[in-house]
Amino acid sequence: MNHSQTEKLVLERQAAEVFARSYSAQFNCDFSFVSHNMPKKPDVTCKLGTEIIDIEIAHLYGSQAEAQHLLGKSLSNKTIEELICLELTSDPTERFVSALNRILLNKSEKTYDSKRVWLVIRNANPNWTRNAVLNNLEKIQVPSQHCFEQVWFITDVNGDDGLIKLY
């Protein structure tokens, strides 16, 4: 496994643990990280009580520079193209909504070898707050065709400001 793959696994695990901790606190239940998965399955497997939930993880960044800084590495050409498109939009709220909708659209096109799949999007931009989501819910577009049982948004990188269910 190369350095980039290891970093990806670390970020996915961190996001899964933040989500599990926030979900447990918000809903007063037992939710925990179990393992990483191989391709064809979502990124991680977690347990909600005794139920197995597979979770696909995504991170929301505000710009190419921000993503590179947070990840400490170079980005794929596709990610760079997506972030450059975002940077052309100067209004921070429009950038936030556009970035989130792009992730939702891209993830909706995937299929997984799993019975129960949730999508968890972790906000990595400190300028986009819980209120940015709540004030723009009508602009957030979860595509009608997707495989996700639920879609969640972690409002800040550490999960301190809670979760918002998008679907």
C-alpha positions in Angstrom: 0.0 0.0 0.0 1.4 3.4 -1.0 1.5 6.6 1.1 -1.6 8.1 -0.7 -3.7 5.0 0.0 -2.6 4.9 3.6 -3.6 8.6 4.0 -7.0 7.9 2.4 -7.6 5.1 4.9 -6.6 7.3 7.8 -9.0 10.0 6.7 -11.8 7.5 6.1 -11.3 6.0 9.6 -11.2 9.5 11.2 -14.4 10.5 9.5 -16.1 7.2 10.4 -15.0 7.6 14.1 -16.2 11.2 14.1 -19.5 10.2 12.6 -19.9 7.3 15.0 -19.2 9.5 18.0 -21.5 12.3 16.9 -24.3 9.9 15.9 -24.0 8.1 19.3 -24.2 11.4 21.2 -27.0 12.8 19.1 -29.2 9.7 19.2 -28.0 8.2 22.5 -27.1 4.9 21.0 -24.2 2.6 20.4 -22.6 3.3 17.0 -19.0 2.2 16.3 -16.4 1.7 13.6 -15.7 -1.9 12.7 -13.4 -2.1 9.7 -12.2 -0.8 6.3 -13.6 -2.5 3.2 -12.2 -3.6 -0.1 -13.3 -2.0 -3.4 -16.9 -2.9 -4.5 -18.0 -2.2 -1.0 -18.4 1.2 0.7 -15.3 2.6 2.5 -16.0 1.3 6.0 -18.3 -0.9 8.0 -19.8 0.2 11.3 -22.2 -1.2 13.8 -25.4 0.5 15.0 -26.3 -1.6 18.0 -26.2 -5.1 16.5 -26.9 -3.9 12.9 -24.1 -3.7 10.3 -24.1 -0.5 8.2 -21.7 0.1 5.4 -20.6 3.7 4.9 -19.3 5.6 2.0 -17.2 8.5 3.1 -16.7 11.8 1.3 -14.9 15.0 2.3 -16.1 18.5 1.4 -13.3 21.0 0.6 -13.6 24.7 -0.4 -10.6 25.0 -2.7 -7.7 23.1 -4.3 -5.3 24.8 -1.9 -7.4 23.9 1.1 -7.7 20.3 0.1 -3.9 20.0 -0.5 -3.2 21.7 2.8 -5.6 19.4 4.8 -4.5 16.3 3.0 -0.8 17.2 2.8 -0.5 15.8 -0.7 -1.2 16.4 -4.4 -4.6 15.8 -5.7 -6.0 13.7 -8.6 -6.7 15.5 -11.9 -10.5 15.0 -11.5 -10.4 16.5 -8.0 -8.3 19.4 -9.2 -10.8 20.1 -12.0 -13.8 20.0 -9.6 -12.1 22.4 -7.2 -11.0 24.8 -9.9 -14.7 24.9 -11.0 -15.6 25.8 -7.4 -13.0 28.5 -7.2 -14.6 30.3 -10.2 -17.6 30.9 -8.0 -16.7 33.8 -5.7 -19.8 33.7 -3.4 -18.9 31.3 -0.5 -22.5 30.1 -0.1 -22.8 29.2 -3.8 -19.4 27.5 -3.6 -20.6 25.5 -0.6 -23.9 24.4 -2.2 -22.2 23.6 -5.6 -19.4 21.5 -3.9 -21.9 19.6 -1.8 -24.2 19.0 -4.8 -21.3 17.8 -6.9 -20.4 15.2 -4.2 -24.0 14.1 -4.0 -24.2 13.7 -7.8 -20.9 11.8 -8.1 -21.7 9.4 -5.3 -25.2 8.8 -6.5 -23.7 7.3 -9.7 -21.9 4.5 -7.8 -23.1 1.1 -6.8 -21.9 -1.1 -4.0 -21.9 -4.8 -3.0 -23.8 -4.1 0.2 -27.3 -4.4 1.6 -27.3 -1.2 3.7 -25.3 1.8 2.6 -25.1 5.2 4.1 -23.3 8.2 2.7 -21.4 10.4 5.1 -20.0 13.7 4.0 -17.5 15.4 6.3 -17.1 19.1 6.0 -13.4 20.1 6.0 -13.9 23.8 5.4 -14.0 25.8 8.6 -15.8 28.7 6.9 -18.9 26.6 6.1 -20.9 26.1 9.3 -23.9 24.1 10.4 -26.0 27.2 9.6 -24.7 27.2 6.0 -26.4 23.8 5.6 -29.6 24.7 7.4 -30.0 28.0 5.6 -29.5 26.3 2.2 -31.4 23.0 2.6 -33.7 23.9 -0.3 -30.7 24.3 -2.6 -29.1 21.0 -1.7 -30.0 18.4 -4.3 -29.9 14.7 -3.3 -30.4 12.9 -6.7 -33.6 10.8 -6.8 -31.6 7.8 -8.0 -29.0 6.5 -5.6 -28.3 3.5 -3.4 -28.1 5.2 -0.1 -30.4 4.4 2.8 -29.4 7.6 4.5 -27.2 10.6 3.7 -25.5 12.5 6.5 -23.5 15.7 6.7 -20.8 16.1 9.5 -21.0 19.9 9.9 -17.3 20.4 11.0 -14.2 18.3 10.8 -14.3 17.2 14.4 -18.1 16.7 14.6 -18.4 19.2 17.4 -21.4 20.9 15.8 -23.4 17.8 15.2 -24.8 16.0 12.2 -27.5 16.9 9.6 -29.5 14.2 7.9 -29.8 15.2 4.2 -31.8 12.1 3.2 
